[in-house]
Structure formats: C-alpha cells, structure tokens
Amino acid sequence: MAVGLAVGLFLVVLVLIIAQPRGLSIGWTALGGAIVALLLGIVSWTNVGTVVGIVWDATLTFVAVILISLILDAVGFFEWSALHMIRVARGHGLRLFLLLGVLGALVAMLFANDGAALILTPIVYEQAKALKLDPKATVALIMASGFIADTTSLPLVVSNLVNIVSAGYFHLGFGSYALRMVPVDLVALGASLGVLYLFYRRSIPASVTTADLRSPASAIKDPRVFRAVWVVLGLLLVGYFASQFLQWPVAIFAGAAAVGLLVIAHRSPVVPIPSLVKNAPWKIVVFSIGMYVVVFGLRNVGLTHLLGTVLTALGTHGAVAGIVGTGVVAAALSSVMNNMPTVLINALAIHDAAVGPTLHTAMAYANVVGCDLGPKFTPIGSLATLLWLHVLEQRGVRITWGYYMRVGVTLTIPVLLVTLIALWGWSAVIG
C-alpha cells in the first residue's frame, strides 16, 4: 500500500511538473506533492529537515549564479563574448562553429548550463541572422549551443544544479570536484564538438561574411559595470576554491558576488535591478525542497535501496562496470523522469550500495555525468530544455520533439560513453 502511494504521488507530481498545465508553477506543484506526502505519512518532518539540509546550499547557489548571469547579460557581456568569437573565426565557417561551441562550454562552466542555454542561444540566433546564414546553418548553431550547454556542464560544482546537489550530498569540496571533473569535461567537450561536426557538417557553411558585423565594443551597454564584472568574477572564482579549505557553503561566495554586482549596478540605466531580482529562479528553491521530499517517500518504502542493490551488482564486476553502469542508469532515468529527481534518487541508491569507498566516490561522479548528459535524450530530461525550446519557438525556430530526440539520441550516446570511460580512466590515475 505504502509503495503504491509513494510511486503514484511521485508520478503525478512528475507529470504535472513536466506538463505545467495552465502555467502551473513547478514550485507550487512540488510543494503540494510534499504536503500530500506528509499528510499520507509517506515522509516525516525529520525527512523534510534532512532535505532542507541537502538542498539549501545548492538552490541558493544556483539562484545567485543565474542572477549574476542576468546582470552580465544586461550589460552585454555575453554578446560581447560571442562577437569576439565570431571575429576570431575570420569568416571560416567550421572555425565559427567550433569557437561558438567552446564559448558555450565556458559559459556553462561559470554560469551553469541554464545560463548557457537560455542566454547564449538567443544571442547565437541573432548573430546567425546578422551573418545572413541559411536556416540549416542557423539550426546547426542553435542545436550545438543547446547541446554543448549540457554536455559540458561538468567541470565545476556551480556548472549545473545537479552538480551542486551531488557535491553537497557527498561532501565533495570545490577543489576536489574540479580536479576530478575538469579533465573529464575537456573530453566531453572534444567528443561533443566531434559528434556535432559529423552530424551537421553538411549544414556548416565553408565561409561567412563578417564585414557588416558589429564590433564587440558596441555590445557593451555600461562600461563601468562591465569593468567591475571582471573583478567580481575573479574574486568569486577565488572564493569558490577557498570554500573547500574554509569549509563554508558555496552559496556564501556566490551570494556575495550577486549582491556585490547588484550594488555596483544599482544606478546603471541598462540593468533593471527590480525586474532581474524578481525574475531570478526563486521557485527552484521551493521546487527542490518539495520534489526531494517526494523522492524521500520512495526511499522510505525501500525503492532507492533496490536501486542500490543494482548498483552493488554493477560494482562487483569492477570499476569500469560500476562507473559506466551508474552513469548509464542515471542518464536513462534522467531522460524519462527529469534529471532533478533522478540525481537524488541515484544519490540515495549510491549511499546504499555495498561497494568500496573509492568506487563509491567514483559512482557519485558518474551519477553527475549521467544526470548532466542524460537529459539530452529527450525534451523532458530537464526543465531548462523545455524552456529552451519555448524560447526558440518565440523567435520562430520550431524544433519538434521528434527531431530533438533523433538528434539527441544519435549525439548523446557516444558522448556519454566516452565521457564515462574518461571518468573511469582519470579516477584510476588520481585514486
């Protein structure tokens, strides 16, 4: 009876979150699911306290990072970056394709995959129009920017909300995480660019005309804030690494940087502070707590323990099977039920897996890889993808679910496997 209630509630909440009928907020849906779970006795108030302890740092860090990216977008930082990359390409079509991919990876690294997909993609679209690219070339650049945003969101704790949640749950320090995942992310970037080129090589123009392109300097809307951004970002990066040694939550440093930029930009005519603060993803805080309370219901009825036995079985066949298997399971679950609930379900299962400490840690990282890349299989794999498709449709670019899944499956499978093998190899090197 309890198992049926827990699974049924989870599925109802998941469907409502993905469908969002009549614009129903994902935060209210998840909160409602958590309240029902409490009323049904599936979870306890102790579980709620545990969940808050797990996700508060992750969600507040994510809100701060997105708020920072919104300020940077308002002053023209990302458009300035894109125009620089286009000029460096010097009219060479393939070089332009690759450089914009690298830019997407850098933005995802520092400002999370959501920032890269939702802010950089419209800029890429507008620049494609300015370059007078044909529809096939435009779609190639847009799909590449969206794909790269997720597949290269591995390197830092702050590069993806999934990373932040995992790092908090398994107590992975910022420096230790970066040491493990930066080299793996470079492999993911190379593999991503390789498969994207093979898939879209016929759509990439041999050359592009950049004579009428705006200068990068023209994109800067407030030079004073633009200059201050570099100082704040430098201090923020130092703070991130210091967080491990000081054992302070990453949210403290991300929050301080966001507040600092808000103070610096409060008199800027191009930065609408009230609007940016209002539009920051505050609902993700409520969503994460509510969704994970519902997930804890699955744990309480023993379902995550069953998954833990599967991971244990994989681990008995060695590190390769344990790491690759965990990543594939995470990717598959993410593709059908969204990566946000999946990351905690798998984290709870990894916690229950009877494997050695070295493999246990490697499985935690494999879970990150699977939950970062798995959403590319289907449009429902992440909320950011659904919003990304909506943003594109508003600009007259319609990507059908059928086309997305055909591209996603074709491109993601090789990148996922290569990245997981790289994780295994690098983990064996550093121990």
C-alpha positions in Angstrom: 0.0 0.0 0.0 2.7 2.5 1.0 4.8 1.6 -2.1 1.8 2.3 -4.3 1.1 5.6 -2.6 4.7 6.8 -2.9 5.1 5.8 -6.5 1.7 7.2 -7.5 2.4 10.5 -5.8 5.8 10.8 -7.4 4.4 10.1 -10.9 1.5 12.6 -10.5 3.9 15.3 -9.3 6.4 14.5 -12.1 3.7 14.7 -14.9 2.4 18.0 -13.5 5.9 19.5 -13.4 6.7 18.5 -17.0 3.3 19.4 -18.4 2.8 22.6 -16.3 -1.0 22.7 -17.1 -2.3 26.3 -17.4 1.1 27.6 -16.4 1.1 25.9 -13.0 4.4 26.7 -11.3 6.8 23.8 -10.8 7.4 25.2 -7.3 3.7 25.0 -6.3 3.4 21.5 -7.8 6.4 20.2 -5.9 5.3 21.9 -2.6 1.8 20.4 -3.0 3.3 17.0 -3.5 5.4 17.4 -0.4 2.4 18.4 1.7 0.4 15.4 0.4 3.4 13.1 1.2 3.4 14.4 4.8 -0.4 14.1 5.2 -0.3 10.5 3.9 2.6 9.6 6.2 4.9 8.7 3.4 7.5 11.1 4.8 8.1 12.7 8.2 9.1 16.2 9.3 12.5 14.7 10.0 12.8 13.9 6.3 11.9 17.4 5.5 14.7 18.7 7.7 17.1 16.3 6.0 16.1 17.5 2.6 16.4 21.2 3.5 19.9 20.4 4.8 20.8 18.7 1.5 19.5 21.3 -1.0 19.6 24.8 0.6 23.2 25.5 -0.4 22.6 24.1 -3.9 19.5 26.0 -4.6 20.7 29.4 -3.2 24.0 29.0 -5.1 22.1 28.3 -8.3 19.8 31.4 -7.8 22.9 33.5 -7.2 24.7 32.2 -10.3 21.7 32.8 -12.6 21.2 36.3 -11.1 24.9 37.1 -11.9 24.4 35.8 -15.4 21.3 38.0 -15.9 23.3 41.1 -14.8 26.1 40.2 -17.2 23.6 39.7 -20.0 22.0 43.1 -19.3 25.4 44.9 -19.7 26.2 43.0 -22.9 28.8 40.6 -21.5 27.7 37.5 -23.4 27.0 39.3 -26.7 30.5 40.9 -26.4 31.9 37.4 -26.0 30.0 36.0 -28.9 31.1 38.8 -31.2 34.7 38.3 -30.2 34.5 34.6 -31.1 32.9 35.4 -34.4 35.7 37.8 -35.3 38.4 35.3 -34.3 36.8 32.9 -36.7 37.7 35.3 -39.5 34.9 34.2 -41.8 35.8 30.5 -41.6 32.5 28.5 -41.1 33.9 25.5 -39.3 36.1 27.6 -37.1 33.0 29.7 -36.2 31.0 26.5 -35.4 33.8 25.2 -33.1 34.5 28.6 -31.4 30.9 29.1 -30.5 30.9 25.6 -29.0 33.9 26.5 -26.9 32.1 29.7 -25.8 29.1 27.7 -24.8 31.3 25.4 -22.7 32.9 28.3 -21.0 29.6 30.0 -20.2 28.2 26.7 -18.9 31.3 26.2 -16.7 31.0 29.6 -15.0 27.3 30.4 -15.2 25.6 27.0 -15.2 24.0 25.1 -18.1 20.8 27.1 -17.8 22.6 30.3 -18.3 24.4 29.0 -21.3 21.3 27.6 -23.0 18.8 30.3 -22.2 21.0 33.4 -22.6 23.6 32.4 -25.1 21.3 30.6 -27.5 19.2 33.7 -28.4 22.4 35.6 -28.9 23.7 32.9 -31.3 20.4 33.1 -33.1 20.6 36.9 -33.5 24.2 36.7 -34.7 23.2 34.0 -37.2 20.6 36.4 -38.6 23.2 39.2 -38.7 25.6 36.9 -40.6 22.7 36.0 -43.1 23.2 32.3 -42.5 20.6 30.0 -44.2 18.1 28.1 -42.0 20.1 24.9 -41.9 23.2 26.6 -40.7 21.2 28.6 -38.1 19.6 25.4 -36.7 23.1 23.7 -36.6 24.5 26.6 -34.5 21.4 26.7 -32.2 21.3 22.9 -31.6 25.1 22.9 -31.0 24.8 25.7 -28.4 22.0 23.9 -26.6 23.8 20.5 -26.7 27.1 21.9 -25.5 25.4 23.7 -22.6 24.5 20.4 -21.0 27.2 18.0 -22.1 30.0 20.4 -20.9 28.3 21.4 -17.6 30.6 19.0 -15.7 33.7 20.9 -14.7 32.8 23.0 -11.6 30.3 22.5 -8.8 28.4 25.5 -10.0 28.2 24.4 -13.6 24.9 22.6 -13.1 22.3 22.4 -10.3 22.8 18.7 -10.5 26.5 19.1 -9.6 25.7 21.4 -6.7 23.2 18.9 -5.2 25.6 16.0 -5.7 28.6 17.9 -4.2 26.5 18.8 -1.2 25.1 15.3 -0.6 28.5 13.6 -0.9 30.5 16.4 0.7 32.7 17.0 -2.4 34.8 20.1 -2.0 35.0 22.6 -4.8 38.7 22.0 -5.5 38.4 18.2 -5.2 35.5 18.3 -7.6 37.3 20.4 -10.1 40.4 18.2 -10.0 38.2 15.2 -10.8 35.9 16.7 -13.4 37.8 19.4 -15.4 39.8 16.8 -17.4 36.7 14.7 -17.9 34.8 17.8 -19.1 37.6 18.5 -21.7 37.0 15.0 -23.1 33.2 15.7 -23.1 33.8 18.9 -25.0 36.0 17.3 -27.6 33.6 14.4 -28.0 30.6 16.8 -28.3 32.3 19.0 -30.9 33.3 15.9 -32.8 29.8 14.4 -33.0 28.2 17.7 -33.7 30.5 18.3 -36.6 29.8 14.8 -38.0 26.1 15.3 -37.7 25.9 18.9 -39.0 29.0 19.0 -41.4 26.8 19.5 -44.5 25.0 22.4 -42.8 28.1 24.3 -41.8 29.0 26.9 -44.4 32.5 27.0 -45.7 32.7 30.7 -45.2 30.7 33.5 -43.7 30.7 37.2 -44.4 31.5 39.3 -41.3 32.0 42.7 -42.9 28.8 44.1 -41.6 29.1 42.6 -38.1 29.0 44.9 -35.2 32.2 45.5 -33.2 32.4 43.7 -29.8 32.8 47.1 -28.1 29.4 48.2 -29.4 27.8 45.4 -27.4 28.9 46.8 -24.0 26.0 48.8 -22.6 27.5 50.0 -19.4 31.4 50.2 -19.4 31.6 50.9 -15.7 29.7 47.8 -14.7 31.4 45.8 -17.4 34.8 46.6 -16.0 33.6 45.8 -12.5 32.3 42.4 -13.6 35.8 41.1 -14.3 37.0 42.0 -10.7 33.9 40.4 -9.1 34.2 37.2 -11.2 37.9 36.9 -10.4 37.2 37.2 -6.6 34.3 34.8 -7.0 36.5 32.1 -8.5 39.0 32.5 -5.7 36.1 32.3 -3.2 34.9 29.1 -4.8 38.2 27.3 -4.2 38.5 28.8 -0.8 35.2 27.4 0.2 36.7 23.9 0.5 39.5 25.0 2.8 37.3 27.2 4.9 34.5 24.6 4.8 32.0 27.3 4.1 28.9 26.8 1.9 29.5 27.8 -1.8 26.3 29.8 -1.6 28.0 32.4 0.7 30.5 33.3 -2.1 28.0 33.1 -4.9 25.5 35.2 -2.9 28.2 37.8 -2.0 29.1 38.1 -5.7 25.5 38.5 -6.7 24.8 41.1 -4.0 28.1 42.9 -4.9 27.1 43.2 -8.6 23.6 44.4 -7.6 25.1 47.2 -5.5 27.5 48.1 -8.3 24.8 48.1 -10.9 22.0 49.8 -8.9 22.4 53.1 -10.7 23.0 51.6 -14.1 20.4 52.7 -16.7 20.7 49.3 -18.5 20.3 47.0 -15.5 16.7 46.7 -14.3 17.5 45.6 -10.8 13.9 45.0 -9.5 13.0 43.1 -12.6 16.1 40.9 -12.5 15.7 40.1 -8.8 12.0 39.3 -9.4 12.8 37.1 -12.4 15.6 35.1 -10.7 14.6 31.4 -10.4 13.4 31.6 -6.7 10.9 28.9 -7.5 13.7 26.4 -7.8 14.2 26.7 -4.0 10.7 25.6 -3.3 10.8 23.1 -6.2 13.9 21.4 -4.9 12.7 21.0 -1.4 9.2 19.8 -2.4 10.5 17.5 -5.1 13.1 15.9 -2.9 10.6 15.4 -0.1 8.5 13.4 -2.5 11.6 11.5 -3.6 12.3 10.7 0.1 9.0 8.9 0.1 10.5 6.5 -2.5 13.4 6.0 -0.2 11.2 5.3 2.8 9.4 2.5 1.1 12.6 0.9 0.0 12.7 1.6 -3.7 16.0 3.5 -3.7 17.5 0.6 -1.7 16.5 -1.8 -4.5 18.3 0.5 -7.0 21.3 0.4 -4.6 21.4 -3.4 -5.0 21.6 -3.0 -8.8 24.5 -0.6 -8.4 26.1 -3.0 -6.0 25.8 -5.7 -8.6 27.4 -3.5 -11.2 30.3 -2.7 -8.7 31.1 -6.4 -8.2 32.1 -6.6 -11.9 34.8 -4.0 -11.4 35.3 -0.2 -11.6 34.6 0.1 -15.3 31.2 -1.6 -14.9 30.4 0.3 -11.7 31.2 3.7 -13.1 29.9 3.3 -16.7 26.8 1.4 -15.4 26.0 4.0 -12.8 26.3 6.8 -15.4 24.1 4.9 -17.9 21.4 4.2 -15.3 21.4 7.9 -14.3 21.2 9.0 -17.9 18.4 6.7 -18.7 16.3 7.7 -15.6 17.0 11.4 -16.3 15.7 11.1 -19.9 12.3 9.8 -18.8 11.7 11.4 -15.4 13.9 14.6 -15.4 17.4 14.9 -14.0 16.4 16.8 -10.9 14.6 14.0 -9.1 17.0 11.4 -10.7 20.1 12.9 -9.1 18.8 12.5 -5.6 17.2 9.1 -6.3 20.6 7.8 -7.5 22.5 9.6 -4.7 20.4 7.7 -2.2 20.9 4.5 -4.1 24.7 5.0 -4.2 24.6 5.7 -0.5 23.1 2.2 0.0 25.4 0.5 -2.5 27.8 -2.0 -0.9 31.0 -1.0 -2.7 34.4 0.2 -1.6 35.0 3.9 -0.7 37.0 4.6 -3.9 34.3 3.2 -6.2 31.6 4.8 -4.1 33.1 8.2 -4.8 33.6 7.4 -8.5 29.9 6.4 -8.7 28.9 9.7 -7.2 30.8 11.5 -10.1 29.3 9.0 -12.6 25.9 10.0 -11.4 26.7 13.6 -12.1 27.8 12.7 -15.7 24.7 10.7 -16.3 22.3 13.4 -14.9 24.1 16.1 -16.9 24.2 14.3 -20.2 21.1 12.1 -20.0 18.6 14.9 -20.4 19.8 15.4 -24.0 18.0 12.1 -25.0 14.5 13.7 -24.6 13.0 17.2 -24.3 11.6 16.3 -20.8 15.0 15.4 -19.5 15.5 18.8 -17.9 13.3 21.8 -17.3 15.9 24.0 -19.0 15.4 22.1 -22.3 11.7 22.7 -22.2 12.2 26.4 -21.6 14.9 26.5 -24.3 12.5 25.0 -26.8 9.9 27.6 -25.8 12.4 30.5 -26.2 13.3 29.3 -29.7 9.6 28.9 -30.7 9.0 32.5 -29.7 11.7 33.5 -32.2 10.2 31.5 -35.0 12.5 28.5 -34.7 10.4 25.4 -34.1 12.3 22.3 -33.0 9.9 19.3 -33.0 10.2 16.7 -30.2 10.8 14.0 -32.9 13.7 15.9 -34.4 15.1 16.7 -31.0 15.0 13.1 -29.9 16.6 11.9 -33.1 19.4 14.3 -32.8 19.7 13.8 -29.0 19.9 10.0 -29.1 22.4 10.0 -32.0 24.7 12.5 -30.4 24.4 11.8 -26.7 25.1 8.0 -26.7 28.7 8.3 -27.9 29.5 11.4 -25.9 28.1 9.8 -22.7 30.1 6.6 -23.1 33.3 8.4 -24.0 32.9 10.7 -21.0 32.2 7.9 -18.6 35.2 6.0 -19.8 37.3 9.1 -19.4 35.9 9.4 -15.8 37.0 5.8 -15.1 40.5 6.4 -16.6 41.1 9.7 -14.8 39.7 8.3 -11.5 42.2 5.4 -11.8 45.0 7.9 -12.2 44.2 10.2 -9.3 42.8 7.5 -7.0 
